[in-house]
Amino acid sequence: MPQAVNLDTIYVTDELLFTDTRKIVNAVLQDPPGVENSYRFIQYVNGFETNRILIRNDDYSDGRRIDNKLFYFFRFR
């Protein structure tokens, strides 16, 4: 099991998606260099876990700061 990588920052931005403005969570982390990593994000909206699979690897961002937008396109309760 690879060593866990902690999130540095989580923040919310307003993003225009098609015709709606949505609040989008941004997850920021520092990827350790020279280690193949994959990241899984579990997102909750209004207290309910989304059914999306949010996965990212470091193929193009090895050793760099990653600022990942966690988009969603469905309405929740």
N, C-alpha and C positions, 0 to 999 in steps of 0.2 A: 504494500500500500504506500503510495507516495506521501510525502509530508504535506500536511494541510497548508494552504495559502490563505492568509487572513485578508478580508476586505479592508481597504484603507478608508474609503468614504462611500456613503450612500447618499444620494441627493435626488430631488425631483425637479423635472423641468416641464414646462408646458410645450407640447409639440402639436403642430397641425397635421392631423392624419386624415387625408381626403378632405372632408368638409367639417370635421369636428376637431376641436382643441382638446387634447387629452393630457392628463398628468402621466409622465413616463418616469419610471425609476431608473437611475443610472448607478451602476455598481463599478467602483474603481478599485483596482488592485495592482500590485507590483509583481509581475511574473518573474520567478527566479531564473536566471540565465543557465543554459545548458541542461535543463531538465524538461523532458516532454511532459506537459501537463494538459489535462482537460478539466474544464470547470462546469459544474452543474449549478444552476440557480433555481431555487424554489420561490415562486412569487405568490404573494397573497394580495387580494384586492378586497377591501372592505371586510376583512376578516375571513375570507374564503380563499382556499388554495385554488389557483388557476390550474387548468388541466393541460397546460402547455409544457412541452419539453424544452427547456432553455439550457443548451449546452454550447460551449465554446472551447476550442483548443488553442494552443499557442504556436501553431505552425508558422504564422506570419508575424508573431509578436513576442518571440522568445526573448526574455530578459528586459522587456519594455513595460511601461505603464499601460494598463488596459483600462479603458473607460467604455463600459459596455452598456448600451441602452436595452432595457427589458421591455420591449413593445408588447402590447396586447390589443386585440381588436374586437373583443366581446364585451357586452354589458353585463355587469354583475348586480346582485341584489343591493 
